[in-house]
Amino acid sequence: MALLLSLIALLVAGRYIPQWALSYASVSMYIATVVLGMVLMIRTGLVSFGQGLYYALGAYAAGTLEHVWKISDLLAMVVAGTLVAALVAFVLGFLLARYRDIFFAMLSLAFSMILYGLLVKSSDLGSTDGFGLTIKTFAGVPLEQPRMVLFTVASVIAFGCAMLLHAYLRSHWGRLASAIKDNELRVEYMGTSARRVIHINYVISAAMAGVGGALMAGTIGHVDPDTAAYWTTSGEFVFISIFGGSASVFAPLLGSAIFEAVRTFALQYFPNTWQMTLGVTMLLVIMFLPGGLWSLFQRVRKAA
């Protein structure tokens, strides 16, 4: 209920905020969608440094629809990005589900950088420059206010994913994620395959990243390897996951919004040292809120 009320309040506010704020909010929403998938993996005891792989697959799947097939429908792009990311994750998941800890993290990063290398060498997809795309319709309906539609779609999808993830984490399979993190061997003794649970969670996480990538392509109107697939993109998602915390599905929404606000402010006022501003912000969060920004609300709740 709290998620639904927050979504309604956000959509109402979106009608009164300026255009630049709409773009900022859209960016934070599609990043939050990716980070929600990261939270699921963290709840399972794993950290993926290669989430950019599925983010890029979602973005390029959306862009290819317009670039090759001349399909400029946002809904079709989101569906294509989700399906491509989920399908690739399903295949790679058979291998990655076998690994844990740093081995899982580095192997996921390796696959992401392999895709980056392929994209850089692909002249048909624009190589290092990438290519542009335009959004003309949503579910066949022409867009009269593209920014408002992109903001609305990104917000509904982000909060929708948060609601679905919340329900999933409260289900039998969702509870197994935390059990695997605490004691994988005990889960196996109970007769449940930890590898299967990890595989399923990995596919769900990748699908969310694919959604975020497709929304990114539609919002920015451009796709290129450095923005979508380079290791710094995956690192950014890990950064926000730690920044917001993983104790609640609200945490990625909060973390991505504040992260984008800090980055926007830093780029405007400290263009040459904006990375240092982000680094100092993260250092302060780790020092004083090791559980992420959401742990601050938990402290206030306990104090009350």
Secondary structure per residue as TSV (DSSP state, phi and psi in degrees):
chain	resnum	aa	ss	phi	psi
A	1	M	-	360.0	-41.1
A	2	A	H	-63.5	-38.4
A	3	L	H	-64.3	-43.7
A	4	L	H	-64.0	-44.1
A	5	L	H	-64.4	-38.4
A	6	S	H	-64.9	-39.6
A	7	L	H	-63.8	-45.6
A	8	I	H	-61.1	-43.9
A	9	A	H	-62.2	-40.2
A	10	L	H	-65.9	-42.4
A	11	L	H	-67.0	-37.6
A	12	V	H	-65.9	-44.3
A	13	A	H	-63.2	-31.4
A	14	G	H	-61.4	-22.1
A	15	R	T	-78.5	-12.3
A	16	Y	T	-118.0	-11.5
A	17	I	S	-85.0	155.6
A	18	P	-	-66.8	166.8
A	19	Q	H	-61.7	-38.2
A	20	W	H	-65.6	-34.0
A	21	A	H	-71.3	-32.0
A	22	L	H	-63.1	-42.8
A	23	S	H	-63.9	-43.4
A	24	Y	H	-60.2	-44.5
A	25	A	H	-66.1	-38.0
A	26	S	H	-62.6	-42.7
A	27	V	H	-61.8	-46.0
A	28	S	H	-65.5	-30.4
A	29	M	H	-72.0	-43.2
A	30	Y	H	-73.4	-27.8
A	31	I	H	-68.9	-40.5
A	32	A	H	-60.7	-35.7
A	33	T	H	-62.1	-42.8
A	34	V	H	-65.0	-44.5
A	35	V	H	-67.1	-29.4
A	36	L	H	-58.9	-39.9
A	37	G	H	-65.6	-36.6
A	38	M	H	-62.8	-39.6
A	39	V	H	-61.9	-39.0
A	40	L	H	-60.9	-42.9
A	41	M	H	-67.7	-38.6
A	42	I	H	-64.0	-38.9
A	43	R	H	-62.7	-26.2
A	44	T	T	-86.4	-4.8
A	45	G	T	94.1	14.6
A	46	L	-	-128.1	146.6
A	47	V	-	-121.9	123.4
A	48	S	-	-96.9	122.6
A	49	F	S	-96.5	13.4
A	50	G	-	-125.8	26.9
A	51	Q	T	-65.7	-19.2
A	52	G	H	-61.9	-23.0
A	53	L	H	-58.0	-50.1
A	54	Y	H	-79.8	-29.5
A	55	Y	H	-61.6	-44.7
A	56	A	H	-68.8	-40.2
A	57	L	H	-61.1	-41.7
A	58	G	H	-63.8	-42.5
A	59	A	H	-66.5	-45.8
A	60	Y	H	-72.4	-31.8
A	61	A	H	-63.8	-42.9
A	62	A	H	-65.7	-44.6
A	63	G	H	-66.3	-36.1
A	64	T	H	-66.9	-33.0
A	65	L	H	-57.0	-42.4
A	66	E	H	-82.3	-37.4
A	67	H	H	-71.8	-38.8
A	68	V	T	-105.7	-48.7
A	69	W	S	-95.0	-2.6
A	70	K	-	61.2	31.5
A	71	I	-	-99.3	115.4
A	72	S	-	-112.9	29.2
A	73	D	B	-93.6	125.7
A	74	L	H	-63.1	-41.6
A	75	L	H	-62.4	-42.6
A	76	A	H	-63.4	-37.7
A	77	M	H	-66.1	-42.7
A	78	V	H	-64.7	-42.9
A	79	V	H	-63.0	-43.8
A	80	A	H	-63.1	-44.9
A	81	G	H	-62.3	-39.6
A	82	T	H	-65.7	-47.1
A	83	L	H	-66.5	-42.2
A	84	V	H	-64.0	-46.1
A	85	A	H	-63.0	-43.6
A	86	A	H	-65.5	-39.3
A	87	L	H	-65.7	-45.4
A	88	V	H	-65.2	-39.9
A	89	A	H	-65.1	-36.0
A	90	F	H	-62.1	-40.8
A	91	V	H	-70.8	-50.5
A	92	L	H	-69.6	-24.4
A	93	G	H	-61.9	-28.6
A	94	F	H	-62.1	-31.8
A	95	L	H	-85.4	-49.8
A	96	L	H	-66.5	-29.3
A	97	A	T	-66.1	-11.9
A	98	R	T	-82.4	-15.5
A	99	Y	-	-110.3	158.5
A	100	R	-	-136.0	167.9
A	101	D	H	53.8	-134.9
A	102	I	H	-65.8	-28.1
A	103	F	H	-66.4	-41.3
A	104	F	H	-63.9	-45.4
A	105	A	H	-61.9	-46.3
A	106	M	H	-72.7	-34.6
A	107	L	H	-67.9	-40.5
A	108	S	H	-64.2	-38.1
A	109	L	H	-65.1	-38.8
A	110	A	H	-61.0	-44.2
A	111	F	H	-63.8	-37.7
A	112	S	H	-63.6	-42.0
A	113	M	H	-73.2	-27.2
A	114	I	H	-63.5	-44.8
A	115	L	H	-62.9	-41.1
A	116	Y	H	-58.2	-44.9
A	117	G	H	-62.5	-39.9
A	118	L	H	-66.1	-40.6
A	119	L	H	-66.9	-39.7
A	120	V	H	-62.8	-34.2
A	121	K	H	-87.9	-6.2
A	122	S	-	-91.3	103.6
A	123	S	G	-69.3	-28.6
A	124	D	G	-65.9	-25.3
A	125	L	G	-104.3	18.7
A	126	G	T	87.7	1.8
A	127	S	G	51.9	-133.5
A	128	T	G	-70.6	-22.1
A	129	D	G	-81.7	-22.0
A	130	G	-	70.0	-153.4
A	131	F	E	-155.9	159.9
A	132	G	E	-94.4	163.6
A	133	L	-	-150.8	160.1
A	134	T	-	-129.8	146.0
A	135	I	-	-105.0	122.0
A	136	K	-	-112.1	-29.1
A	137	T	E	-140.1	163.6
A	138	F	E	-132.4	115.9
A	139	A	T	55.0	35.6
A	140	G	T	87.0	-6.5
A	141	V	E	-93.8	124.2
A	142	P	E	-59.1	143.8
A	143	L	-	-90.7	119.0
A	144	E	S	-92.2	-31.3
A	145	Q	S	-127.9	81.4
A	146	P	H	-56.2	-42.7
A	147	R	H	-65.0	-41.8
A	148	M	H	-66.5	-40.1
A	149	V	H	-66.3	-43.9
A	150	L	H	-62.6	-41.6
A	151	F	H	-63.1	-44.7
A	152	T	H	-64.4	-46.0
A	153	V	H	-64.4	-45.5
A	154	A	H	-62.2	-39.9
A	155	S	H	-68.4	-46.0
A	156	V	H	-62.6	-41.9
A	157	I	H	-67.2	-44.2
A	158	A	H	-62.0	-48.0
A	159	F	H	-71.1	-32.9
A	160	G	H	-63.8	-43.1
A	161	C	H	-63.2	-37.8
A	162	A	H	-63.8	-41.5
A	163	M	H	-65.3	-44.3
A	164	L	H	-64.2	-41.2
A	165	L	H	-65.6	-39.2
A	166	H	H	-60.3	-44.2
A	167	A	H	-66.4	-38.5
A	168	Y	H	-65.6	-42.4
A	169	L	H	-66.8	-21.6
A	170	R	T	-90.1	-6.1
A	171	S	S	-85.5	176.5
A	172	H	H	-59.0	-47.8
A	173	W	H	-66.9	-36.0
A	174	G	H	-66.0	-38.9
A	175	R	H	-68.2	-29.0
A	176	L	H	-64.4	-27.8
A	177	A	H	-59.9	-49.3
A	178	S	H	-66.4	-34.6
A	179	A	H	-64.9	-39.5
A	180	I	H	-64.8	-39.6
A	181	K	H	-63.7	-39.2
A	182	D	H	-75.7	-45.2
A	183	N	H	-161.4	91.7
A	184	E	H	-64.0	-37.5
A	185	L	H	-63.2	-38.8
A	186	R	H	-65.8	-36.0
A	187	V	H	-63.0	-40.8
A	188	E	H	-64.2	-39.9
A	189	Y	H	-64.6	-27.0
A	190	M	T	-77.2	-5.6
A	191	G	T	97.0	11.0
A	192	T	-	-108.9	137.6
A	193	S	-	-80.3	110.0
A	194	A	H	-62.9	-35.4
A	195	R	H	-62.5	-38.3
A	196	R	H	-67.2	-41.6
A	197	V	H	-62.9	-44.5
A	198	I	H	-61.5	-41.5
A	199	H	H	-60.3	-47.3
A	200	I	H	-62.2	-46.2
A	201	N	H	-63.5	-35.0
A	202	Y	H	-64.7	-42.0
A	203	V	H	-65.7	-42.8
A	204	I	H	-61.0	-45.2
A	205	S	H	-60.6	-42.7
A	206	A	H	-66.5	-39.5
A	207	A	H	-60.4	-41.6
A	208	M	H	-64.5	-38.3
A	209	A	H	-65.3	-38.4
A	210	G	H	-62.7	-40.7
A	211	V	H	-59.9	-47.2
A	212	G	H	-61.5	-39.9
A	213	G	H	-64.7	-41.8
A	214	A	H	-64.4	-41.3
A	215	L	H	-65.8	-37.2
A	216	M	H	-60.8	-45.8
A	217	A	H	-60.2	-42.7
A	218	G	H	-69.8	-35.9
A	219	T	H	-72.8	-46.8
A	220	I	H	-81.0	-33.3
A	221	G	S	80.9	19.4
A	222	H	E	-156.6	145.5
A	223	V	E	-131.3	131.9
A	224	D	-	-150.3	157.8
A	225	P	H	-60.3	-40.1
A	226	D	H	-64.2	-39.5
A	227	T	H	-73.2	-36.7
A	228	A	H	-98.5	-41.3
A	229	A	T	-115.5	-10.8
A	230	Y	S	-68.5	154.8
A	231	W	H	-61.4	-26.0
A	232	T	H	-65.8	-28.8
A	233	T	H	-65.6	-46.6
A	234	S	H	-62.0	-40.4
A	235	G	H	-61.6	-35.5
A	236	E	H	-63.9	-40.0
A	237	F	H	-65.8	-39.4
A	238	V	H	-63.8	-42.3
A	239	F	H	-54.7	-50.6
A	240	I	H	-68.7	-34.0
A	241	S	H	-61.1	-43.2
A	242	I	H	-71.6	-39.5
A	243	F	H	-61.2	-47.2
A	244	G	H	-84.0	-33.5
A	245	G	-	100.3	171.5
A	246	S	S	-127.6	14.8
A	247	A	S	-78.1	-17.0
A	248	S	S	-148.9	155.1
A	249	V	T	-72.8	-14.0
A	250	F	H	-71.6	-27.3
A	251	A	H	-58.2	-46.6
A	252	P	H	-63.0	-34.9
A	253	L	H	-65.4	-44.5
A	254	L	H	-68.1	-46.8
A	255	G	H	-62.0	-43.3
A	256	S	H	-67.6	-37.7
A	257	A	H	-65.1	-46.1
A	258	I	H	-70.5	-38.1
A	259	F	H	-59.1	-46.8
A	260	E	H	-65.9	-35.7
A	261	A	H	-64.5	-44.9
A	262	V	H	-63.9	-43.4
A	263	R	H	-65.4	-42.7
A	264	T	H	-62.0	-45.1
A	265	F	H	-62.4	-44.6
A	266	A	H	-65.5	-40.5
A	267	L	H	-65.8	-32.5
A	268	Q	H	-77.4	-42.4
A	269	Y	H	-102.5	-22.0
A	270	F	-	-132.7	62.5
A	271	P	T	-60.6	-25.8
A	272	N	T	-92.3	-13.6
A	273	T	S	-133.6	28.9
A	274	W	H	-65.5	-31.5
A	275	Q	H	-64.0	-36.5
A	276	M	H	-66.0	-36.2
A	277	T	H	-61.5	-44.0
A	278	L	H	-64.5	-39.4
A	279	G	H	-63.4	-42.8
A	280	V	H	-65.2	-40.3
A	281	T	H	-60.6	-45.9
A	282	M	H	-63.6	-40.6
A	283	L	H	-60.7	-42.3
A	284	L	H	-65.4	-39.9
A	285	V	H	-64.8	-44.1
A	286	I	H	-64.4	-38.8
A	287	M	H	-70.7	-43.3
A	288	F	H	-106.8	-20.7
A	289	L	-	-135.7	69.4
A	290	P	T	-60.3	-19.8
A	291	G	T	-89.0	7.9
A	292	G	-	91.8	173.2
A	293	L	T	-60.9	-32.5
A	294	W	H	-65.3	-24.8
A	295	S	H	-64.6	-21.8
A	296	L	H	-64.1	-41.3
A	297	F	H	-66.4	-36.5
A	298	Q	H	-65.3	-38.6
A	299	R	H	-64.6	-42.7
A	300	V	H	-63.7	-40.7
A	301	R	H	-63.9	-41.1
A	302	K	H	-68.3	-37.0
A	303	A	H	-67.2	-33.4
A	304	A	-	-75.0	360.0
